[in-house]
Amino acid sequence: MTILPACSTPIIGQTSAADTAKSIGHVKPSKADTCETQKQVAEQSSRIDTIISGKEQVYKADCKPAPQSAKVS
């Protein structure tokens, strides 16, 4: 542990972005999720794996948005 002279906050250690991304892990998508949720899970997994690998990873949700129901006035 290092204590900086002008600061009383101890610095425990440095964690790399890749280590942090690995510890976050992935959310497992489900077909029961809405299409929007599946898209968000795919986007998050893309970001996490891009940070871990150092190369851009792009995942897409395998879903189609539910049709919008017609509004009755």
C-alpha atoms as one frame of an Amber mdcrd trajectory, in Angstrom:
protein
   0.000   0.000   0.000   1.320   3.427  -0.976   0.243   6.616   0.742   0.804
   9.830  -1.146   2.211  12.656   0.983  -0.479  15.176   0.030  -3.331  12.718
   0.252  -4.557  10.431   2.979  -6.321   8.066   0.575  -4.337   4.838   0.246
  -3.761   3.521  -3.254  -4.261  -0.223  -3.138  -3.277  -1.038  -6.698  -4.066
  -0.488 -10.310  -6.531  -2.657 -12.196  -6.471  -2.825 -15.961  -9.584  -2.167
 -18.003  -9.436  -5.747 -19.289  -9.367  -7.142 -15.739 -12.313  -4.947 -14.807
 -14.248  -6.034 -17.915 -13.542  -9.705 -17.115 -14.827  -9.253 -13.579 -18.035
  -7.622 -14.862 -18.784 -10.639 -17.012 -21.643 -11.111 -19.420 -25.388 -11.071
 -18.979 -26.848 -14.216 -20.477 -29.511 -13.328 -23.033 -32.825 -15.122 -23.096
 -35.342 -15.555 -25.898 -37.922 -14.503 -23.290 -36.292 -11.034 -23.133 -37.744
  -8.272 -25.229 -35.908  -7.532 -28.447 -34.717  -4.226 -26.954 -33.223  -6.053
 -23.969 -31.545  -8.598 -26.239 -30.022  -5.736 -28.262 -28.719  -4.055 -25.106
 -27.191  -7.331 -23.865 -25.471  -7.827 -27.244 -24.130  -4.246 -27.159 -22.794
  -4.693 -23.616 -21.143  -8.001 -24.533 -19.569  -6.301 -27.567 -18.083  -3.575
 -25.380 -16.809  -6.015 -22.744 -15.173  -8.355 -25.284 -13.671  -5.415 -27.190
 -12.018  -4.180 -23.992 -10.789  -7.668 -23.069  -9.422  -8.594 -26.507  -8.238
  -5.164 -27.618  -9.986  -5.790 -30.964 -13.443  -4.636 -31.895 -16.061  -7.304
 -31.279 -19.609  -6.758 -32.520 -22.532  -8.940 -31.498 -26.078  -8.543 -32.756
 -29.281  -9.731 -31.156 -31.095 -12.426 -33.097 -34.574 -10.968 -32.696 -37.216
  -8.923 -34.413 -39.062  -6.158 -32.598 -42.668  -6.948 -31.735 -45.093  -5.175
 -34.051 -46.618  -2.055 -32.579 -50.289  -2.467 -31.811 -52.612   0.063 -33.387
 -53.858   2.732 -30.998 -57.587   3.057 -30.631 -58.844   6.596 -30.156
